[in-house]
Amino acid sequence: MNNKAGSFLWNLRQFSTLVPTSRTMRLYPLGLCKPKIVHSNWNILNNSHNRMRSTDIFRYLFQDAFILKSDVGFQTKGISTLTTLRIDRLLYAKRLFFDSKHSLVSVDKFNGELKKVNLHHEVPSEDVLTKETKPNRISSRKLSEECNSLSDVLDAFTKAPTFPSSNYFTAMWTIAKRLSDDQKRFEKRLMFSHPAFNQLCEHMMREAKIIQYKYLLFSLYAIVKLGIPQNTLLVQTLLRVTQERINECDEICLSVLSSVLEVMEPCKNVHVLQMGFRILVDQQVWKIEDVFTLQVVMKCIGKDAPIALKRKLEMKALRELDRFSLLNSQRIFEVLAAMNHRSLVLLNECSKVVLDNIHGCPSKIIINILQSCKDLQYYNLDLFNGLADYVAATFDIWKLKKILFILILFENLGFRHVGLMDLFMKRIVEDPESLNMKNILSILHTYSSLNHVYKCQNKDLKGMLEELNASEDFFTVVDTQQFLEVMASALTGYLHSVSSENLLDAVYSFCLMNYFPLAPFNQLLQKDIISELLTSDDMKKNVHKLHILDTCLKLDDTVYLKDIALSLPQLPQELPPSHPNAKVAEVLSSLLGGEGYFSKDVHLPHNYHIDFEIRLDTNRNQVLPFSDVDTASATDIQRVAVLCVSRSAYCLGSSHPRGFLAMKMRHLNAMGFHVILVNNWEMDKLEMEDAITFLKTKIYSVEALPVAAVNLQST
């Protein structure tokens, strides 16, 4: 008897510490509320306002494993005033539970038997739950299988609420993932208006401190994905409890918590949780065994995480590199991009795995890899060629939209794959009806930026055939003019609806490709269109493109548009490079015999700038000093423009100039210059003697060079 009384008193003391205060809150739909907190020293056994016996309170609080009875409180005009409990210590089911007769049971073994203390009390007959009527615990998986809608889950909760409430939210999110977007929106509206929804939210808040941590995280993730606003009391309460219990996080919880943080919007509680998550990862990184969990954690850690933590995660990934599956190798690009951490060793090794298993690679994976390479500024020519070769080899099974998106990503990386771009041109020529305005702008920008068709311009068909000698690229050259005509015709069909900015972008792309369709140009050059462009928010960008358009009209072969004159604001002079190439100047001085034989930082009409100008005789055999040029006839002089260019001016891994450089070379030729390109990165590697030889082969004609120099040039 003494044992029973002692167990009873111990349980009462435990419960009295659990419920020290009460809060009266005005709970609006979805938990959107401003809590009105009324503090009171509420003793579970001595309360003049709540004359319930302790056994009644135990029954209401822990009915069906620690769930408050749903009808606590009262209704006032649709607003529920309820009493919520602040639990200051965790309550574990292994310490307190109830049998079918509502007896509080102490789970302490004494002489190998469980000691029960029956709390004899009288209760109304309708409140007595028997073993036969007590509902069975139901899993979220079973709920999602038996229910077809979110309302069905809430109906199941109304009939027999079971512990934990997180199962209902998880089941609803599982069902929502199966629905279409329209169905999902409709079901969410029904969910928010369901009479049991607020009740479920109340249960979830009460159970937050006693359910297993992983179920707390599952429910928080499901609640956010279901569209419950983040500023509601429900979400903020779960966030705070997640912070308080973060030390309970194991490897599985780390993965779930990463997913939770990924879908949460920034706020103070999320920021605090993010900081705690980083500290936890820093402590447990070497204990993570699952590669997938490691990658999920790396992706969630954030771009602004400390560099030391990023390097620690990188080292952990390198240790696990032998255990990487194909999917792990494909995902590491996206993971590192999310961290904003470029690990060349990881990227290089995983690139090899991707290329070795490229066949059957989904388009989504390819797009994610290319997007991540762009974000990380990772330029792997072998990887890009392998991906483009695969897309070209399986070209017929790809949709036009997917291929165009891949070409846009390649353009962002500065990569030009001739075979893939040729195949795409051919498809456009065969099926021009598939183009819309957005596609037209993207295609024109991509092809003009990479200068894919410029080299075929201004050549007659016979000359091109002789040059190609019936090579595999024959159809591309033949269809180049046709491709441009198809694009111009497609653009003309949208002239009635195209915006001024989009029209300017399209015409600018045509200018880079040295093609001038009349209809788009005539519409763009109208006074009202020009006036609109000069007063828009992007005026500086528009003025720059209009000046290039004006230059093309004056220097290129535009027979029908020669008489058009644009009145545009003056552009500032193109600034010379901040670090002029002193080595090239030194080489030219040694090669030509002094600085009097060349000029630096020359500004030309149409806002063009060249690094060095040299003047030779017409045979390019002899350099002329600038002092003697004034007396010479212009027809006896060959002006040479030396341009010092960076890698970004060429397509990746090639000497093919990109769109703007190609147009500048074309215009300099029209202005009477012979253009010489000097690659800065190559010149920096050469010794002075080799640099002099290199420029000599560039400046002078082959006939003017000695035999040794001729052999060098041919190699």
Summary of the structure (lengths in Angstrom):
residues: 715
radius of gyration: 37.4
end to end distance: 106.1
largest distance: 127.2
contacts: 2085
relative contact order: 0.04
helix: 59%
strand: 10%
